[in-house]
Amino acid sequence: MMRRIFGLTAGFIACAGVGVFDSLAQTYPAKPIHIVSGFSPGGGADVSARIVGPKLTEYLGKPVIVENRPCASTAIATDYVAKAPADGYTLLLLPSSTTILSAMRRSLPYNMERDFTPISLLVTGQYVLVVHPSVPAKNAADLIKITRAQPGRLTYGSSGGGSSSQLAAELFKSMAKVDILHVPYKGANDATIATATGEIDMFFASIAPLLPLKATGKVKVLGVTGAKRTPLMPAVPTISESGLPGYERYAWYGLIAPAGLPADIVAKLNAAIRKAGDIAEIKEVFSKQGLDSQTTTPEQFAAFIKNDLAQNTKLVSAAGIKAE
């Protein structure tokens, strides 16, 4: 899916302005740049911005500062950036969860395709399909057979209604045409522990926190959700190759700006981000967290966002997921 997305073009990149905007582009940046995050300091999204930030500071010649505006499932931070001047000094760290929120809530004060200028994808992260050891499945194909034979008996956990982990499971259910009962938890840690103790049968977990449980045999890993295997678990097949061809789902973070950002500034930011993403040390830091450095052109990122919104809207509608 991601390879196909990156080959597409998109029509919602804002065009460059003239006159005063040309002047802004020529002198940019002239002051610090703020990357607004809708999360508290220390989380995966926040850490991603802080890993790349120092290199962007070096390449752009001005401080790049991460500004945390948590609350309302990233809606406050997203709306703040949507209403900011389109001058390149206020950017948004866009997580995949924000496109899910847009699929669930029609009354948001912003529109993802209308109110922003995509700059670049930063990183992607696979999920891991894990089951309690009592589930007699060795791979995704086995799990599909079991769930088809006993519809509605198995349970899957999520980190809450409308979470990325729920949509990963709902995509699996939809493509495999199986019935698995959803059990929401307050967070990913709770759902992971519930899987390890046998309270639920399965969960789509993030890679890094899952590794200790895999090592001790408290959970069984059936597959990863990406198009290719992860270096952190090279022996684990993708779900696509082990029972459900075409299955692909990621967590991801990228950078966007308010709509109308001049094309010269978009190009300058994109070049700096892609240069930072190619650094071996940064790739290694991301890899240890189960993330892949994955930068794009603005056009590729625009197409990526558009596709993600469409898939999320379809999954939310089919599963009847409501905003909590």
N, C-alpha and C positions, 0 to 999 in steps of 0.2 A: 504493500500500500504506500509506504513512504517513498519508495523509488518512483512510483507512478505520480504521486503528488508533486515531487520535486521537479518533474518534467512538465508540469502544467504552467500556464500563465494565468494571471489574475487581473481583474479589472478594478480593484478598489485601492490601488496605490494612488495617493494624492499627487497631482501634478505640481511642478515647481511654480512658485510665484514669480513675479517680475518686480522691477524697481527696487523697493526697500528690501524685498526678500533676497534679491541678488546680492545686495550689500551685506545682509546678515550672513549669507553663505560664505562670502569671501573672508569675513573676519572671524568666523566660527572656529573654535569656541573662544570666547573672550572672558568667560567666568566659569565657576564650577557647574558641573552637570549633576543633576540629581536623578538617581534610579529609585523610583517609588516601589516599595514592596507591600503587598497586602497582608503580610505575615509578620509575626513577632520575630525579634532577632534570634538566630540560632537554628531555625528550621531549614529544611532542605532547599527551599526557594531562596531564602535569605543568604544561605551559605553560597549558593551558586553565583549570586550577584557579587558577593564579596570576593570570590575567587577570581572572577574576571575583572572586577573594578580596578585593581592596581595596575594591570596592564593597559586598560583603557586610559587611565590617568597618564601613563607613560607615553602612549601613542598620540593622544590628543593634546597633551601639553597643559591640561587643566585638571583639577581634582574631580574625580568621579565619586560621588557620595551616595551611599545607600540610605534611603529614608524610609523608615517603617511606619506604615499606617494600617495596622491590623483592625479587624472587625468586619462583620457583615459578609463573611465568606469572600473577601477581596473586593466587594462592590464599592466600598468607600474609596479605596485607593484607585480603583479603575475609573470611577466617576471624577475623581480629583484630576487625574491626568487627562481625561477626555475634555475637561473644561480649561486646561492650562494653555498658555500661549504656544503656538506651533513654531517655536524658535530653537528647538533642540536641547533646551536646558532642563526639561522635565520629561523623563522617560518612564515607562512602566515595565516592571518585570512581570510578564504575562505567564501565568501557570496554566496547565491544561484544565484545571478545575474551574477557571473563569469561563471557559467555553461551555462547560457543563451547566454552570449557573445561568448563562444566557439561554440555554436550551430549556431550562426549567421555569425561568421567571420572565414573563413577557413585559412586565411593568418596570424594568430597570431604566434608570435615567440616561442610559447610553446604549448605543448599538455597536456591536463589535466590528461590523463591516463598514459602517458609515463614519464613525467618529475617531478612527485611528489610522495611523500610517505604520504598517509593519516594517521592521528594520531587519531582524534576523532571528532565526531559531538559535538557541544557545546549546541546550543539551536535551537528550531524550533518555528515558529510563524504562527498562522492561519490568513487567511484573512476573512473579513466579506462581504458578498454580501448585499449591501444596494441599495435601490431604492428611488426615489422621492416619497413622499406620494401620488402623483396623479396616480401612477402606481397601478392598482387594483389587486394586488397580495399579498397574506398573507404568501406564502411560495414558495419554488423553483418549486414545481409542478404547482402552479398557473402561475408562470412566464413562464414556458415552454409552457403551453397551450396558453397564450397570444401571445408569440413570434411565435408560429407555426400558429396561426390564422392570424397574421399580419406580415409576414416575411419582414425584412428590415426596419420596422417602428421604433422599439426601438433602442436606442443608448446606448453604454457603453463607459465610459471614462477610460483612463489609464494615468500613469505617464510618458508616452513616448513610442515610438515604440520599441518593444523588451523588455519592462519592465516586472517585475514579475507580476504586476497587469494585463497587457495585456495577458500574457500566462495563468493566472488563468481564465480569461474570454474566451480565445480561447479553453481551455480545456472544459469549460462549454458548449460552442457552439458545439464543436465536439461531445461530449457525448450525448447532448440533441438533436442534429441534428436540430439546429435552426439558423436563420440568424439575427444577431444583428450588427448594424453599429458601427465601431470603431471611437472614437474621441480622439486623443492623446492630452495631456496637457504637460506643462513643468515640472510638478511635482505632487506628490500625493495630496498636499494641494489644488492645483488648481482644480484637478479632484473631490476631496471631496466637495469643495465649489460649483462646477458646479452641482453636484448631489443634494445638499441641495437647490439650487435656481431653479432647474428644467431645467437648460440648457441642461443637459443630463438625461437619465432615470436611469442609474445604474452604479455601480462602485464596484470593489473588493478592499476594504480599509483595512488598518492595524487597529488593534483593538483599541489601546490606544487613538489615536487622534480622533477616531470616537465616543467614548463614550459621550462627551458633546452634540453632534448633536443628538444622539439617545435619550438622556435624555430630550431634548427640543422638540422632535417630528419633527425635520427638515428633518430627513431621516427615512426610514422604513427598519428595519433589517429583512432579509429573512432567512439567514443561515450562518453558518461558514464552512470553507473549510477543516477542519481536520477530522480525523477518529472518534473523540469524541468531545463532547461539551466543551466549555471553561468555567472555573470557574468565569471568569469576566462577563459572560452572560449565566448563566446556563439554562435559559428558552429558549434560542435560539437554535433550532435544527441544526444539521449538514445538509449540502446540500444532503449528501448521504442518510440520513434517511428521508428527507422531499421532495423527488422528483427525485433524480438522484443517484441511488445506485452505489457505487463504486467511486464516485467523491472524490478526495483528492488532496489538493495542499497546499504547505507550503512555507514560507520564512524560511531560515535557515542560520546558521553560524557554521563553524567548523575550525579546525586547521590542516594544512598540512605542510610538509617540502620538501626540494629538494629530488629528487629520489636518492636512494642509502643510505639513513640513516640507520645506523646499528640497528638491531632488538632490542638490549638491550636498546638503547637510545629511540627508539619508545615505548618500553614497559614502561620505566621510565616516559616518558612524558604522556603517556596514563593513567597510574596509578594516576598521580598527577591531571590530568584534571578530571578524573572520581571521585576522592575523593572530589575535589572542587565542582563539580556539584551536589554532594549528600548533601551539606550543606544546611540546612533549610533556613538560612538567604539569601543565594544566590538564592535559588529557589524563595523566596518571592520577592526579588528585580526584578528578571526576570518576574515573574508573573504580577507584577504591570505594566510592559511594554507590556503585552500581549504575553509574550514569555514563553516557557516551557523549563526548563533545561533538556537536552536530550543527554546524553553522550553514546558512543558506544565503541566497540572494534575497532582496526584499520581495521580488515577484514570487519566488518559491515559497517564502514564508506566508505570503498572502494566500496562495493556493492551499497551503497546509492548513491554515486557520479556517478557511472556508470549508474544506473537506471535513475537518474535525467538528465544526458547528453542525454540518449536515448529518454526520453520523450520530452525534450526541442527540440531536433533535429527534431522529428516528428511534433511537434506543429508549429515550425518555418517554416518548409517546407510546411505544409498543409495550413497555413495562409498566406504564401508568405511574411513573415516579413523580412525586410532588415535592416541592420545596418545603423544607422543615421550618 
